[in-house]
């Protein structure tokens, strides 16, 4: 019998090409916020990735935001919806969520 992995909410098996690309990226050093040569190279790689993703998603690069993980991403999405609607409908100030959201 072949095993079926069904817990994709926790983690998802990576495609071999993604593993290869990630291993190559992890072999380089540089803080994208630093001004030294390695930092500038890291910033360049991040901006290239942002542009690639934007192109694939039909978005502008400024609309692609990298975060540290799922919690920060969820938080940003919910806050973004709240801020966008706040001006249009000031009487609607509640966000309803449950523990199963994350």
N, C-alpha and C positions, 0 to 999 in steps of 0.2 A: 504494500500500500504506500502511496506517495503522500507525504505530509503536506498539509495546506496551511500556510501562515495567514491568520485572519486578524491579527492585532495591529493593523496598519495605523491605528490612532496613536499608538505608542512609538512605533518606528517602522520603517519600510525597508525591505531589502533593496540595495542599490544596484543599478545597472552597472555591469563591468566597465563600460566606458566612463561612467561617472566616477567610479572608484579610481580609475587610472588618472583622470583629470584632477581629482582631488588630491591624490598622492603627489602629483607634480606640483600642485599649488602649495601643499604643506611642506614641501622640501625647500621652499624659498622663505626668507625672513623679511620682515619690514612692517612697521606699524604705519598704516595708511594715514595717520594723523601727524606723523613725524616729518621734519623737513630734510632729513639726510637722504642720501641716494637710495637706500633700500626702502625708506618710507615713501619717497616719491614714486618709486617703481610699484610699490604695493597700491598706492592711490590710483596709479594709471591702470593697473589690472582691475581694480574695483570699478572704475569708470567704464572700462571696456565691457565688463560683465553687465553693468547697469544698462549700457547702450544695447547690448545683445538681447538682454531680457526685454527691454522696452520694445525692440523691433519685433520680437516673437509674440509679444502680448498686444501689439498695436497701440502702445502707450508712448508717452514722452519720457525720456530718461529721468526728468525731474519727478515723475510719478512713481518711479521704482525706488523703494526705500528698503535698505538692509537693516535688520535688527539682530539682536543677540540670540533670539530664540522665539518659541511659540508664545510664551506668556507676554512678552513685549509686543509681539505682532498683534495678538488678540486685543491687548490694551489699546494700541494705536488705532486699530480698526474701529473699535467701539467709540473711542474718544473722537475720532474723525467724523463718524456719523452724527454724534451728539453735537459737535461744534458746527457742522454743516447745517443741521436742522434748527439749531438754537435761534438763529436770526429769523428764519422763515416762520417758525411756530414757537414763539417764546413760552407759551403756556404748556408745551410738552417738554417737561424737564426730567422725566423719569426714564431710566434704563432698567429693563427687567431681564434678569439672568438667573441661571440655576447652577448648582455645583457641577452638573454634567457638561457645562460648556467648555471646560478645560480640565 
